[in-house]
Amino acid sequence: MNDAGPNVLEIGGLDTSYGRIPMLRGVTLDVPSGHVCCVLGANGAGKTTLVKAILNMVKADAGSMKLDGKSMDAWPTHKRVEAGIALSAAAVGTFHKMTVEANLKMGAYYINDDSLLRERLEEIYISFPVLRERLQQKSGTLSGGERTMLAIARSVINKPKLLILDEPSLGLAPIMVETVFEIIRRLCAQQMSILLVEQNAQKALSIATTGYVLQKGAIVFAGSTDELRESEFAENPVM
């Protein structure tokens, strides 16, 4: 992979809270353009709160956020999405009563050109051949791994500046975890900028170039994944 260029996402000193309960405390992290950055942490560490804060689904009490060098502190959620942030989250999933094709088109709602939409859909079918076979199948009837693939495909159809993957391996059988991470590797090879939020440290470290460890709402490690492997968190980085 090429040396890191400018950061696509920059977060500085981010604080959030739920009511009077502090959640994130002084979180600072960067996602280099064209690279995978992983955030590791146990349940309750603040990973989902971080994802929601990036999309302004949780309000920041302090700190700053930039996308491609532009401040997005005042941007509502929809403007952050329009600007190029896409989310694929295990907790969100897919629209179960809609077909695979309809789910994909929901992800492409900003595309108003029919020929461009067909082009993007064909690219998805090449990258995710199983979805072509399931086009008219309702997503609720897919396997867990296939739904994860559909959620990722729906998120990348607009070619986002930043793809956030929130726990893509959650609840999947080991063979499907391998399949999903192979898809992430292919996206990485296309120089897509990815923020990977995971509990599966081994898989995350195998694919990311930079990493952070989040504990009780605070960053306790920041550096390259090589440095993370050699750190005190190498044995159990999420605890």
C-alpha atoms as one frame of an Amber mdcrd trajectory, in Angstrom:
protein
   0.000   0.000   0.000   1.177   3.526  -0.742   2.377   5.858   1.985  -0.454
   7.659   3.718  -1.545  10.856   2.046  -3.751  13.588   3.503  -6.264  12.512
   6.113  -9.823  12.041   4.892 -11.133  12.281   8.468  -9.641  14.255  11.360
 -11.140  14.230  14.843  -9.662  16.350  17.612 -10.527  16.362  21.309 -14.024
  14.906  20.872 -16.216  14.783  23.986 -19.762  13.401  24.054 -22.231  12.492
  26.766 -25.626  10.908  27.277 -27.358  13.310  29.605 -24.901  13.865  32.445
 -23.000  10.674  31.760 -19.682  11.264  29.888 -19.158   8.851  26.974 -16.220
   9.937  24.794 -13.388  11.857  26.438 -10.902  13.794  24.340 -10.949  11.371
  21.408  -8.451  12.321  18.704  -7.911  10.190  15.599  -7.122  10.456  11.889
  -8.096   8.250   8.969  -5.444   8.493   6.211  -6.858   8.756   2.698  -6.897
   5.416   0.873  -6.142   3.365   3.988  -7.924   1.274   6.587  -7.865   2.623
  10.136  -9.172   0.327  12.868 -10.674   1.207  16.235 -10.595  -1.663  18.718
 -12.519  -1.854  21.937 -14.698  -4.060  24.097 -18.450  -3.714  24.451 -19.178
  -0.439  26.185 -15.844   1.143  25.242 -17.582   3.843  23.198 -17.106   2.518
  19.660 -20.737   2.911  18.572 -20.917   6.338  20.224 -17.875   7.366  18.169
 -19.556   6.209  14.950 -22.750   8.084  15.833 -20.782  11.223  16.680 -19.037
  11.182  13.298 -22.480  11.194  11.658 -23.853  13.759  14.148 -26.349  11.228
  15.487 -24.826  11.980  18.884 -24.018  15.624  19.547 -20.456  16.595  20.384
 -19.942  18.522  23.619 -16.455  19.599  22.579 -13.858  18.960  19.892 -13.685
  19.236  16.116 -14.192  17.050  13.057 -13.003  17.574   9.497 -13.743  15.700
   6.269 -11.140  16.261   3.540  -9.855  19.234   5.522 -13.263  20.923   5.781
 -14.871  21.458   9.174 -18.128  19.540   9.492 -18.872  20.548  13.072 -21.992
  22.460  12.005 -23.163  19.887   9.444 -26.333  17.892  10.179 -26.336  14.151
   9.535 -27.730  14.352   6.005 -25.046  16.817   4.904 -22.316  14.540   6.239
 -23.803  11.679   4.209 -24.127  13.880   1.125 -20.483  14.931   1.574 -19.378
  11.307   1.271 -19.584   9.473   4.599 -21.224   6.036   4.349 -22.009   3.646
   7.181 -22.395  -0.120   7.190 -23.325  -1.238  10.689 -24.253  -4.657  12.014
 -26.832  -3.003  14.246 -28.526  -1.356  11.241 -28.492  -4.238   8.775 -30.778
  -4.217   5.736 -34.417  -3.582   4.871 -35.660  -7.137   5.438 -38.962  -6.851
   3.563 -37.322  -5.358   0.488 -35.514  -7.284  -2.239 -31.759  -7.260  -2.616
 -32.103  -5.064  -5.699 -34.355  -2.591  -3.862 -31.884  -2.432  -0.969 -29.069
  -1.591  -3.365 -31.124   1.104  -5.058 -31.899   2.609  -1.650 -28.158   3.051
  -1.216 -27.986   4.787  -4.605 -30.717   7.343  -3.959 -28.351  10.227  -4.763
 -27.759   8.874  -8.270 -30.259  10.517 -10.647 -28.673   9.271 -13.879 -30.175
   5.922 -14.948 -27.132   4.923 -16.994 -24.802   5.709 -14.087 -27.046   3.718
 -11.749 -26.885   0.700 -14.061 -23.106   1.073 -14.248 -22.762   1.209 -10.466
 -25.081  -1.767  -9.986 -23.055  -3.804 -12.466 -19.877  -2.950 -10.550 -21.576
  -4.202  -7.371 -22.630  -7.451  -9.043 -19.055  -8.052 -10.204 -17.676  -7.411
  -6.719 -20.502  -9.268  -4.945 -21.587 -12.035  -7.355 -23.804 -13.716  -4.769
 -26.011 -10.614  -4.746 -26.670 -10.925  -8.480 -28.021 -14.401  -7.776 -30.310
 -13.043  -5.036 -31.610  -9.871  -6.687 -35.321 -10.621  -6.310 -34.959 -12.331
  -2.941 -36.070 -10.418   0.153 -33.071  -9.506   2.240 -34.670 -10.942   5.364
 -34.323 -14.419   3.864 -30.575 -14.087   3.285 -27.972 -15.643   5.570 -26.254
 -13.395   8.088 -23.128 -13.232   5.951 -25.105 -12.381   2.823 -26.929  -9.582
   4.655 -23.577  -8.185   5.777 -22.349  -8.255   2.178 -25.534  -6.511   1.052
 -25.136  -3.827   3.724 -21.543  -3.174   2.636 -22.502  -3.169  -1.052 -25.311
  -0.705  -0.386 -22.834   1.564   1.408 -20.203   1.605  -1.345 -22.468   2.010
  -4.369 -22.087   5.799  -4.116 -18.284   5.512  -3.919 -18.020   7.324  -0.565
 -15.044   9.365   0.553 -15.145   7.526   3.879 -16.683   4.121   4.555 -17.378
   3.330   8.207 -17.687  -0.390   8.931 -19.132  -0.933  12.390 -18.592  -4.516
  13.637 -18.836  -6.229  10.203 -17.883  -9.615  11.729 -20.481  -9.477  14.503
 -22.459 -12.707  14.805 -20.979 -14.339  11.702 -19.675 -17.881  11.378 -15.863
 -18.049  10.954 -16.101 -18.898   7.245 -18.305 -15.846   6.639 -15.933 -13.654
   8.642 -13.195 -14.689   6.200 -15.453 -13.835   3.245 -16.390 -10.422   4.633
 -12.773  -9.511   5.363 -11.762 -10.578   1.876 -14.318  -8.081   0.585 -12.795
  -5.397   2.812  -9.344  -6.277   1.430 -10.655  -5.755  -2.110 -12.098  -2.378
  -1.149  -8.764  -1.508   0.434  -6.975  -2.459  -2.785  -9.203   0.072  -4.564
  -7.776   2.755  -2.228 -11.058   3.267  -0.410 -10.722   5.115   2.895 -12.176
   2.926   5.652 -12.743   3.348   9.366 -13.102  -0.191  10.701 -14.659  -0.483
  14.161 -14.181  -4.017  15.487 -13.867  -6.335  18.458 -12.106  -8.968  16.341
  -8.623  -7.564  16.876  -6.806 -10.266  14.916  -8.823  -9.662  11.763  -8.769
  -5.885  12.087  -4.996  -5.777  12.545  -4.507  -8.022   9.511  -6.041  -5.429
   7.228  -5.515  -1.988   8.770  -2.426   0.210   8.581  -3.214   2.419  11.581
  -5.017   1.538  14.784  -6.526   2.937  17.945  -7.616   1.266  21.162 -10.653
   2.746  22.878 -11.270   2.089  26.573 -14.030   3.656  28.666 -14.489   6.394
  26.091 -10.826   7.391  25.807  -8.079   6.545  23.328  -5.369   4.593  25.156
  -3.283   3.687  22.108  -2.715   5.346  18.720  -0.202   4.304  16.077   0.560
   1.945  13.245  -0.777  -1.587  13.431   2.832  -2.799  13.566   3.323  -0.681
  16.688   0.040  -1.950  18.103   1.129  -5.563  17.673   4.280  -4.781  19.675
   2.480  -2.791  22.377   1.108  -3.842  25.745  -2.277  -4.205  24.045  -1.080
  -6.879  21.609  -2.239  -9.764  23.777  -5.661  -8.345  24.491  -6.143  -4.919
  22.872  -9.855  -4.631  23.572  -9.788  -5.110  27.346
